[in-house]
Every structure is written in C-alpha cells, then in structure tokens.
C-alpha cells in the first residue's frame, strides 16, 4: 500500500464506523462514483486491508498500518470537518484528498 492520504483516511473511516459504514457516505465524502467505490474496496481486499466477515472490517495489516501512522485512535468524525469533496465534480482516483483540519490531528 502506498502512503495515499485518501486510502489512510478511508481506513480511519472504516476503523471508526465499524459495521455502520455507508456506501453513500463514503461516495459523498470521498468523491467516488459507484464504480470507483467498488474498485477501491476490491483493491483494499486484494491488498489485505479489508476483510469481509458479514461486513467489511479492517484486517490486522490495516490496523498495524494505522498504528504506524498514529491514526489508529483517531475518530473520523471528531478529526475531520465532514464536507463533500465533490463540489459538483467527481474526483479522479489519483487525486489527493486532505480534509480540512487533517494536519491538526497528526502528532
């Protein structure tokens, strides 16, 4: 896994919400259309970051990855100003997404 900010933030999201994730919320907050979201989740599975056990959850590998970046104990909703990054256009998968206030939470 690369040190892609959007990937890290998505892992923080999955870590925070556990089984309560929403495809609509993910699409809205990260600027994905349906196919992009499916592609990202499939990639996370192939890379061993998400496992499907009744619902998608973080693997031990992704937990260690978040701990390595001091993001494991970060609450997605407390840490980031939730705002759509779409702003009337879909983001490309390669675009870097950094939420407002993200740097304030990194130690």
C-alpha contacts under 8 A as a table, 3 or more apart, distances in Angstrom:
res1	aa1	res2	aa2	distance
1	X	4	X	7.84
1	X	47	X	7.06
3	X	7	X	7.63
3	X	8	X	7.28
4	X	7	X	5.28
4	X	8	X	6.34
4	X	96	X	7.43
5	X	8	X	5.05
5	X	9	X	6.11
5	X	96	X	6.44
5	X	97	X	6.44
5	X	98	X	6.70
6	X	9	X	5.13
6	X	10	X	6.08
6	X	30	X	7.61
6	X	96	X	6.38
6	X	97	X	5.47
6	X	98	X	7.19
7	X	10	X	5.08
7	X	11	X	6.21
8	X	11	X	5.12
8	X	12	X	6.26
8	X	66	X	7.34
9	X	12	X	4.92
9	X	13	X	6.14
9	X	76	X	7.88
10	X	13	X	4.86
10	X	14	X	6.25
11	X	14	X	5.08
11	X	15	X	6.02
11	X	58	X	7.41
11	X	62	X	7.29
11	X	66	X	7.57
12	X	15	X	5.00
12	X	16	X	6.12
12	X	66	X	7.47
12	X	71	X	6.88
12	X	72	X	7.00
12	X	74	X	6.97
12	X	75	X	7.23
12	X	76	X	6.01
13	X	16	X	5.17
13	X	17	X	6.19
13	X	75	X	7.77
13	X	76	X	5.39
14	X	17	X	5.40
14	X	18	X	5.51
14	X	21	X	6.73
14	X	57	X	6.74
14	X	58	X	6.90
15	X	18	X	5.59
15	X	57	X	7.55
15	X	58	X	6.63
15	X	72	X	7.53
16	X	74	X	7.77
16	X	75	X	5.63
16	X	76	X	5.96
17	X	20	X	5.21
17	X	21	X	5.59
18	X	21	X	6.49
18	X	56	X	7.99
18	X	57	X	6.38
19	X	55	X	6.10
19	X	56	X	7.05
19	X	57	X	7.16
21	X	25	X	7.64
21	X	26	X	7.77
22	X	25	X	5.11
22	X	26	X	6.18
23	X	26	X	5.07
23	X	27	X	6.02
23	X	37	X	7.86
24	X	27	X	5.11
24	X	28	X	6.01
25	X	28	X	5.04
25	X	29	X	5.92
26	X	29	X	5.28
26	X	30	X	5.77
26	X	31	X	7.81
26	X	32	X	7.50
26	X	37	X	7.91
27	X	30	X	5.45
27	X	31	X	5.38
27	X	32	X	4.53
27	X	33	X	6.12
27	X	34	X	7.31
27	X	37	X	6.72
28	X	31	X	5.41
28	X	32	X	6.87
28	X	84	X	5.77
28	X	85	X	7.46
28	X	86	X	7.05
29	X	82	X	7.17
29	X	83	X	6.46
29	X	84	X	4.78
29	X	85	X	5.98
29	X	86	X	7.53
30	X	84	X	7.17
30	X	85	X	6.21
30	X	86	X	7.36
30	X	91	X	7.93
30	X	97	X	7.53
31	X	84	X	7.19
31	X	85	X	5.79
31	X	86	X	4.81
31	X	89	X	7.88
31	X	90	X	5.44
31	X	91	X	5.30
32	X	35	X	7.77
32	X	36	X	5.45
32	X	37	X	5.65
32	X	90	X	6.38
32	X	91	X	6.63
32	X	93	X	7.85
33	X	36	X	5.37
33	X	37	X	6.24
33	X	90	X	7.04
34	X	37	X	5.22
34	X	38	X	6.28
35	X	38	X	5.12
35	X	39	X	6.11
36	X	39	X	5.00
36	X	40	X	6.20
36	X	93	X	7.27
37	X	40	X	5.16
37	X	41	X	6.22
38	X	41	X	5.26
38	X	42	X	6.08
39	X	42	X	5.17
39	X	43	X	6.09
40	X	43	X	5.01
40	X	44	X	6.13
41	X	44	X	5.02
41	X	45	X	6.25
41	X	50	X	7.64
42	X	45	X	5.07
42	X	46	X	6.21
43	X	46	X	5.03
43	X	47	X	6.06
44	X	47	X	5.12
44	X	48	X	6.12
44	X	49	X	4.98
44	X	50	X	5.51
45	X	48	X	5.02
45	X	49	X	5.78
45	X	50	X	4.93
45	X	51	X	6.11
46	X	49	X	7.66
47	X	50	X	7.96
48	X	51	X	6.99
48	X	59	X	6.63
48	X	61	X	6.79
48	X	62	X	7.64
49	X	58	X	5.98
49	X	59	X	5.27
49	X	60	X	7.75
49	X	61	X	6.03
49	X	62	X	4.87
50	X	56	X	6.04
50	X	57	X	5.45
50	X	58	X	4.74
50	X	59	X	5.31
50	X	62	X	7.41
51	X	55	X	7.98
51	X	56	X	5.51
51	X	57	X	5.51
51	X	58	X	6.30
51	X	59	X	5.89
52	X	55	X	5.29
52	X	56	X	4.51
52	X	57	X	6.47
53	X	56	X	6.36
53	X	57	X	7.33
58	X	61	X	7.84
58	X	62	X	5.86
58	X	63	X	6.46
59	X	62	X	5.30
59	X	63	X	6.33
60	X	63	X	5.04
60	X	64	X	6.18
61	X	64	X	5.25
61	X	65	X	6.16
62	X	65	X	4.76
62	X	66	X	6.14
63	X	66	X	5.20
63	X	67	X	6.22
63	X	72	X	6.78
64	X	67	X	4.98
64	X	68	X	6.04
65	X	68	X	5.05
65	X	69	X	6.54
66	X	69	X	5.20
66	X	70	X	6.10
66	X	71	X	4.91
66	X	72	X	4.84
67	X	70	X	4.81
67	X	71	X	5.76
67	X	72	X	4.95
68	X	71	X	7.64
69	X	72	X	7.80
70	X	73	X	7.41
70	X	106	X	7.28
70	X	107	X	7.44
71	X	74	X	5.24
71	X	106	X	7.64
74	X	78	X	7.84
74	X	79	X	6.71
74	X	105	X	7.94
75	X	78	X	5.35
75	X	79	X	5.86
76	X	79	X	5.32
76	X	80	X	6.13
77	X	80	X	5.79
77	X	81	X	7.30
77	X	82	X	6.99
78	X	81	X	7.76
79	X	101	X	7.15
79	X	102	X	6.73
79	X	105	X	6.42
80	X	99	X	6.06
80	X	100	X	6.25
80	X	101	X	5.82
80	X	102	X	5.99
81	X	99	X	6.80
81	X	100	X	5.80
81	X	101	X	6.72
82	X	99	X	7.79
84	X	87	X	6.56
85	X	91	X	7.93
85	X	97	X	7.77
86	X	89	X	5.18
86	X	90	X	5.52
86	X	91	X	6.41
91	X	95	X	6.52
92	X	95	X	5.40
98	X	102	X	6.52
99	X	102	X	5.45
101	X	104	X	5.37
101	X	105	X	7.18
102	X	105	X	5.69
102	X	106	X	7.07
103	X	106	X	5.38
104	X	107	X	7.84
